[in-house]
Amino acid sequence: MTHPSISSWRLVIGALLALGLGLAPWAHAADGARLYTQHCAACHGAEGKGGVGVPLALPDFLAQADDDYLRKTIRLGRPGRVMPAFAQLSDAEVDAVVGYLRALAPAGAKPVAVKAKPGNAARGAELYEKRCASCHGAHGEGGHGTGVTFSRPRDLPVLAPALNNPGFLKSASDDFIKTVLMRGRQGTPMSSFLKQGLQERDIDDIVAYVRGFAVQPAPAGAKLLESESAVIVRESPYDVEQTVDKLKTAFSGANLRVIRAVPYDEGVVEKGRENRKRYIVDACDFNFLNKALAVDPRVGLFLPCRVTVAEHQGKVLVLTINPKRLSAIFNNAELNELCEQMQKLYTDIIEETVL
């Protein structure tokens, strides 16, 4: 049980936050830590060391990225990539997250920045092709995948970001881009271009070329796919046992391998006492699964396919999660296409079952 005095103190802190009053740095940091855990840690790691998202605790990153870059990145995200836009956070909450990230920097670390100068974009295009395209893509589209090892080359600890992404281009200043190119980023494949033999003028030319991505058509955004509900559900004219048999046949007809068909509570209750009115049936197209995981490993949330058959209020229902409804979680344009395919496949299988 929480001590009354502690609860009271938390209420005081909450009231001060609500009123927008200036708080001591430790209170600000504590709020940022909570917000980071709630909104960021799942992708960027509990300690900011990365995962699905890029590592944020890298000293070079924190030295190169100013607060404006961090704020805009949180606000705008990276349309069509894994990073969503956090429009729901207040300005104070965004500032708290930025403050928390700043606290991850080594003690005494200072920001670094190099002033960009006007460059020659045409010359920069040639340099980009030779020096950057192998990681960032011929058109700045970035590395393929999400950043975790299953969906990126195993020898790359960090997925190369998309430089043509409107979220990146609106967040990153020319000074920021030039600083990264000149200094590199230890802990990632990004090394200093100066150490590679380029001159500062060359780097300004590359910056000018990258900035030119902003006038090109934006990449496909990861729009929220429309769906009628969070689940796909149909009523079966058959009893539970018959429906399960027909479902297994429908899976096989769609070239999915049935993994198991068992009572929902099997393994939870004493053997022989399972509820025979409720079953789960798992099936998988392993080729499709591998393809989807390579695009975004988070599809493991709903793959392999699981369908529930249950008797409810005298009706036998067949239901499963609607993959299209999950597109808002992923913010991945390529995965949207797979979600739509899965939604159609699941619907066809269920409707074949109850036909």
N, C-alpha and C positions, 0 to 999 in steps of 0.2 A: 504493500500500500504506500502511496506517495505521502510523504510528510506534509501536513497542512501548510507549514511555512514555505516549503518548496513549491507547492501548488499556487500559493498566493503570489510568490515571486514570479512564476511563469505568467500569471495573469497580468501582473504589472508590466512585464516585458511585452506581452502581446498588446496591451493597451497602448504602450508607447509606439509600437510598430504601426498600429492602426492610425494613430494620430500623426504619423510621419515625423516624430521628433528624432533628433539626432541621438544615436545610441553609442555606447562605448564600442570600440572595435571588436572586443570579444563577443558581444551580443550579436553584432552584425555578422560575424564569421559563423557563429552557431546557427543562425537562421540560414545562411548560405549553405552550410553543411547539410542541413535538413532538406533544403530544396534540391541540392545536388543529388543526394541519396534518392529522393523521390523521382526526379526527372531525368537524371543523367547517368547514374552509376550503372544501370543495367547494360548500357552500351559502352561507356568509357571506363568502366571499372570502378570498384569501390574506392580505390586510391588514385584514380586518374591515370592508370597505366595502360588503358586501352583494352579492346576486345572487338566487338562489332564496330565500335567507334574508334577514332584515332586516339592515341595516348595524349592526354592533356598535361600531364605532370612533367613532361620533358623540359629541362631547364632552358634549352634553346628556344623552344616554342613560346614559353612564358616570357622570355626576354624579348622576343621579336613581335609578339602579338600585343598590340595596345588594347586598352579597355574598349575603345570604339569598335575594334574588330570583333572582340568577344561579344559585346552587346548585340551587334548587328547579326552575328552568326546565330546567336540564340533566337533572335527575333525572326530572321528570315529563313533559317535552315539552309538546306541544299535541295531545292526542288528536284524530284526524280531520283535522289540518292537516299541513303539511309537516314541522314540527319533531318528530322522534322523541324517545322517552324513552331516556336513556343509563343504563339500570339496570346495565349490565355494568361501568361504571367504579367504581373504589373511591373512598372519600371523599377519599383523598389525591390521586387523579387529578382529581377534580372541583375540589378546592381549587387544584390546579395550573393548571387551565384558567381558573378565576376570577382567579387571580393574573396570568396572562398577559393577560387582558382588561383588568385594571386598568392594566397597563403601556402600554396603547394610549391612555390618557388623556393630554392635554397636561400637560407638566411644571408642577407647582404647582397643578393643578386640585384643587378640594375638592368633596366630596359636598354636595348640597343636598337638603333635605327640609322639607316643611311638615306640621304636625300636623293630622290630620283631626279634625273634630268631628261629633257626631251630626247627621244630615241628615234631611230629609223626602223619602222615596222617591217618594211620590205626586207631589209638586211636581217632583222630579228627573226623573220620567218625561216630563213635558211639556217640560222643558228638553232632555232627551236627544233627543226627537223633532225638535226644532227645530235643535239644535246638533251632534248626533253621528251620527244615523241615516244621513245621506247617505253617510258614509264607512264607519262600523262596522256598518251594517245595522240594520234596524228592531228586531231582536231580539238585537243584539250578535253576529251571526254572522260579522262581519268581511268584508273585501273578497274578491271572487271571484278565484281563481287562486293562483299560487305566489309572486308577488313579482317575477318577471322580466318584462321589458317585453312579451313575447309574450302573457302571460296576465293582464295588468292594464292598465287605462287608461294610455295612453302619457304622459299629463300628470301621472301620480302617480309620484314617484320611489320611494315605499315603499308596500307594500300595507297597508291598515289592518288591524290585528290583530283577532282574534275576542275580544270582551270577555266573551262567555258561555262561553268555553272553560274546562273544569275545571282544566286545567293552568295557565292564566293566573290564575284566581281563587284557586288555592291558592298561587301564587307571589307575587302582587302584594298588598301591604298597602294599606289605605285611605290611609295616608300617601303611598305611592308614586303611587297613582292621582291623588290630589289635587295632588301636586307636578307631575305631567305636565300636568294641566289648567291649573294656575295659571301655569306657566312656559313651556309649549309645548315643542317640540323642533325646534330649527333644523336645516334640511336635510331636513325632512319636511313634509307638509301640515299637521301638527299645530301650530297657533299658540296662543298664550296666551289663555285665556278671559277673563282680566282685561283684556287689550288689546281684546277683542271687546265689552267693556262689562258683563260679568257681575261680580257681587259674590262675595266669598268664601263667603257663605251659599249662593248659587246652586250653587257648585261642590261644597260639602258635600252638597247635595241630589242632585246628579248622581252623586256617589260612592255615596251610599246606594242609589240606584236600580241602579247597575251591580252593587253587591254583592248585590242581590236576584237577579241571574241565577243565583247559586249554588243557589237552591232550586228552580229550574226544571229540567225534564228535560235531562240532558246531551246534547249533539249526538252523532250517530252516530260511534262510534269507528272508527278505521281498523284493523279486526282483521286478523290475518294470515290470508289466504285459504288454505284447505286445498287441497292439490294432491298428486296421486299421485307426481309427480316434477318435476325441474327442466326436463325436455324432454317434448314430445309426440312419440311415435315409433310407427310402424306398419311392418310388413313388407309389401312389395309382391310380388304374384305375377308381376309383369312385369319385363322387363329395364330397365336404367337409361334408355335412350332412350324406351321406351314409357311408363315411369313419369313422365318429365319432360313428355311430351306430354299425358298424362292430368291431370297436376297443373296445367298451364296451362289446360286445359279446365275443371277444377274451379274455378280462380280466376275465370275469366270467368263461369262459371255463378253465382258468388257476388257478381258485380258488382264485382270487383276488377280493376284494370288491371295486366296483366303488364308489368313494367318491363324485366326482362332475364332470360334463362335461359342461363347460361354455365358452362363448366367452373370448378370451384372455384379452380384455380390460374391462370386466365387473367390475363395481364398480369404474372405472376410468373415464369413459365418462358418459354422461347423459343417463339414462335408456331409451332403445329403439333406441339408436344410436350406439350400439355395432357393431363391424366389424364381420359379420357372415362368413367371409372367413378365420378366424383364431380362433381355439379353443384349450383349454387345457383340458386334461382329467386326473384326479388323481385317483389312485387306490392303494390298499394296501393288502398285506398278513400280518395280524397283528402278527401271530405267528413268521413269518420270521423276521419281523421288530423288535420284542422284542429280538429275538436271536441275530440279528446283533447289536442292540444298546448295548446289554450286552457285546459284544466283543469290540466295539468301538463306543461311542456315536456320533462321528463325521459323521457317516453314515447318520445322519439327514440332511446332506447337499444335499443328493439326494434320500432320502426315506421320505415319500411314493413315489411310482413311478409316475412320471409326463411325459405324452406324449403330444406333440404338433401336431396338425393337421392344416396345413396352405396351402392356395393356393398361389403359387408364380410363376409368369411369365407363367401363364396358366397351371401349374402342381400342383397337390395336393400331398403334402409331409407329411409323418408321421415320426417324429423324437423325439429322447430323448437322454439324456446324456449317454455316455458309461462308466459304472462303472469301467471297467478295467483300464481306463485312469487315474482314481483317486488313483490308488494304490500307486503312487509315493508320494502322500500327506500323506498317513497314515503310511507307514513303519511298517505294522503289518501283519506278515505272515499268521495268522489265518484269518484275514479279507480278504486277497488276495483270499482265497478259496471262500468266500462269494461273492466277487466282480465278480469272474468268473461265479458263479451260476447266479447272477443277470444279467450279460451280456447275457448269453444264454437265460434266461427267457425273457428279454426285446426283444431280437432279434426274438424269437419264436412268441411272441405276435404280434409284428409289422408285421412279415411276414404272420401270420395267417390273420391279418387285410387286407392286400393288395392282398391276394390270389384270 
